[in-house]
Amino acid sequence: MRDGDQVNGEASELTRRRFIHFSGLAGTSVLAGAGVLSGAQHALAEPSSALAKGPDPKECGKTTDSDSLWQRSQKCHSNNSCLQNHPDYVVMGGAKSKKKYANYILVPTERVSGIECSWICGSSAPNYWRAADFYATKPPTVVPAPVALGINSKQARDFNQLHIHMARARWESWNDLAAQDNLAARTVANWADSRVSVRGFSEQLGIIPHTYRVLIWPGFNHNNLFAMLRTMLVRALGHGGTTAKAQAIMQYQTLIVIPRPAGGYYIVNSDKAVRDPNNPKLVGTDTCDPLLLMHP
């Protein structure tokens, strides 16, 4: 466990750290054939010197909106009563489960409706994934290992304020990923074509598999995972794919981060349209819930 000085230092670092442009992905051919570590080097770039701009209210929601999560997060942020309180984000309790699983949500203090807000792919946005990973092991919001982080699609979420779930990865999901490590992509360029069957929990059907795109990545301290996802979607769209077209389908995506036993992380993505050509009976999903131990 970090001592007080280390924790304060980490929090200060999180305050100044911002997402950087994922310039190494401008051409997917640069990444093709590169290893995990060389791919990470391509992801690094200098922070933008331009003045930071906030989210577009027309795209990402107005601060006067009545979304209950937005309102609750603003209230606890203003009176410093959130479980974790930071200028850029707060941590609140997640939905209560019958078995009292530990789960929390990290919520931006900016008005950001969800994964469809393009501002989160830019350099002005804080590194929300890094913050969620940090606070998931900082009292009082400690999540048992292995810690999974996840975000739902626009269609699958209950609130229209961006929130990253922080909960323990389901053992069957973690084991499936580790057992099929060879099927995961090692570069963003190959992520679109990867297919891994991973079991998760459905309240209606119990433990069932879905198909996911999986990328092995060394870390995300300096990576914008939202921008990486959008870059991957450009490739997934095939000939004629553009950033604008990829942005239009961001709303249908779920994105999950799970630690890899051999080091690094599994960056996991799916949507309802994802299919595995080698296993056509498997379908994709637009929610992170099956892989996280949050319910029942």
N, C-alpha and C positions, 0 to 999 in steps of 0.2 A: 504494500500500500504506500502511496506517495505521502511524504510529510507535508505540512501546511505550506511551506515555501514552494515546494514543487507544484502543488495543486494551484496555488495562486499564479505561479509562473505559467503553467499550462493554460489557465483561463485567460491570462493576458495575451498569450500567443494566439489563442483562438479569437480574441477580440480583433487583433490586427490582421489575422490571416484572411485572405479573400480568395475566391476562386480565380484561377488564371485561365487565359484562353488556351484551349486545347489545340494549339497550333500544329502539333505534330500529326494531327489527324486530318489536316486540310486535304491531304491526298492519301487515300487508303493504300495506295501502292507503296507508300513509304513504310507502312507497317507490315505489309504482307511478308511473311517469312521471318519476321523479327521475333526474337525470344521475349519472354515476359519482361525481363529487366530492361532490354533495349527499347521495348515498347513504352515502358515507364519513362525513359529518358526523353522520348519524343513528346511525351505529354507535358514536359516542363517548359515554362515560358515566363518571361518577366511580367509582373502585374501591370495592368494598364495604368497609364498616368492620367487618363482622362477623368474628369469629375464623375463621381459615381451617380448614377441615375436610378431612381426607384422603379418599381414595377408600374406598368401602364394600367391605370384603373379600368380602362375599357376591356382589357384582356384578363387582368388578374384580380379584379374586384375592387370596389370602393371601400374606403375606411368606414363609411357610414352604413355599410351592409349589415344585415341583421343575423348573419350566420352565427349560430350559438357558440361554436368553438372559437371563432374570431373574437367574439365579445367576451367570453370567459377568459381567454388567454390575455387579452388586453387588460382586463380587470385585475387579474392576479399579478400581471407584470407591473402595473401602475402602483399597486400597494405592496409589492414585494412578497406576495404570499404563494407564488408558484413553488413547486418542489425544487426547481433550479431556476434562477433568474439571471439573465444575461442581456445586455443591450440588444443583441441580434436575435435571440431566441429564448424560449422558456421551455421547461420540462414539466409536464403535468401527468397525472395518473391516467392510465388507459382504461378501457372498459373492464369492469370487474367480472371475473370468471367464477364459476361455481367451485372450482378447485383452488382458487386464490393464487393463480399463477402471477408471477411478477411481470407486469408489463407497463410501459410508460410511452408517452408520445412527446417528441420534440416539435415545437410549434414556432415558426418564425414570428418575430414582432412586426415585420413588414406585412402588408396585406397581400397575400399570395394565395390565390384560390386553390391551386393544386399543380400537379405535374404538367398540365397543359400551358402554364404560364412561361413564356419564353425567357423572361428575365432571369430565371434560375439557371439558365444555360450560359449566362454571360459572366463577365469578370467582376461585376458589381455585387453579385450575390455572395453571402457568406458560405463557407463550406459546411452546409447543414449535416452532411453525412459524417464528416469528421467530428463535428460537435456531438452528434448522437452517439457515436462510438465512444467518445470520451465520457459523456455523462452516464452512459449505461454501466459504468464501473465506478462511479463516484457517489458515495452516500449523499442523500438517502435513496437515490434512484439506481440501486445496484441490481443488475439482472444476472442470474446464474449463467455460467458458461455452458455451451458456446452461445455467445450473444449474436442474435440475428437482428438486422435492421430492415425495414420494409416500408414501401409506399404503395398505395392502391391507385387504380385507375380512377378516372372521373366517374365512371359508371358504377364502380364497386364501393366507393367511399360513402360515409354517412354525413360528412361535413365538407363544406367548401372553403376550408382554410388548410393550406398545406400542413401535413403532419407526418413525421416519420415514426413508425412503430418501433419500439425497442423491447424485445422479448427473447426468451431462450429459443434457439432453433430446435425443432422437433428432431428427436434422435433418428427416426426413420429417414427423415429428409437429409440430415447431415450424413448419415451412413450411405445413402444412395449416391450423394454427390461424391463422396470419397471413393466409393467402389467403382465409379465410372469416370474417374479423374482423366482418363485417356480420351474421353469424348469431349471434354471441355476445350474451348478455344484458348490459345495463348496470345492472340493479338486481337485488337478491335476489328481489324479487317476480316478475320475469320469468325468472329462472334456470330454474325448473322446466320451462318450456315450450321452452327452447332446445334445439336439436339440431344437432350438428356432427359430421361424419364425419372421423375422424382416423386416419391410418395409424400402425401400430405393429408391433412384432416379435413373432412367435409362434415358439417353438422347433419346433413341429410343422408350421406352415404358412408360415413366412417372414413377409414384410411383408404385412399385411392391415389393413383398416379396421375400426373399431368405432364405435358412436355414443355421443356424450358430451353431457352438459349442460355448457355453458361460460358462465362469468361473467367479465366484464372488471372488475377491481377495482384501485384505485390503489395499494394497499399493505396490509399487515396488521400493522403495528407495534402498533396499538391494536384489532385485530379478533380475535375468537375464531372462527377458520375452522370449527371443529367446531360451534359454536353456529349459525353462518351456514348450514352444511349442514343441520342439523336443522330450522331454520326453513324452509329451502327445501323439505324433505321434507314438512312439514305442508301446504304449498301443493300439492305434487305429488300428495298423497293425495286432493285434491279435497274435496268436501262431506263434512263429518264428520271431516276430518283434525284431529288433536290432537297436542300435543307428545309425549304418552305413546305414541301410535301411531307417530309419527315415530322416537322413541327405539327402539322395538322393531325397526325396520328399518335402523337405523344399522349393524348388524352386517354387512349385505350390501353396504355402500358402499365404493367406492374414491374417494380424493380426491387430486388432483395439483395442484401449483402450478408454473407455467412462466412465465418473464418474457415480456412482450409487447414486440416490437420498437418499437412506437410509444409505449411507456411503460406503466407499471403491470404487471399480471399477469393471466394466464389462470388462473382457479380452475376446475378441471376435475373433473367427477364422473360416475360411471356405476355401474351394477350390471347384473346379468345380465338383469333384467326391463325395462331401458330399451329403447324402440323408437322409431324415427323414422317417423311416419305417412306421410311423403313418400318413404321408402325402406325399406319393410318387410323387405327382405332383410338389412339391417344389424342387428346385435345389439349389446347392451351388454356390458360386462365388469366383473368384480369385482376386478380387479388393476391396480395402477399399472405393473407391469413392462413392458407393451408400449411405453410412451412414454419409458422411461428407458434409457439406454445402459449396461446392466449385464451383458448376456450376449449371445451365448455366450462 
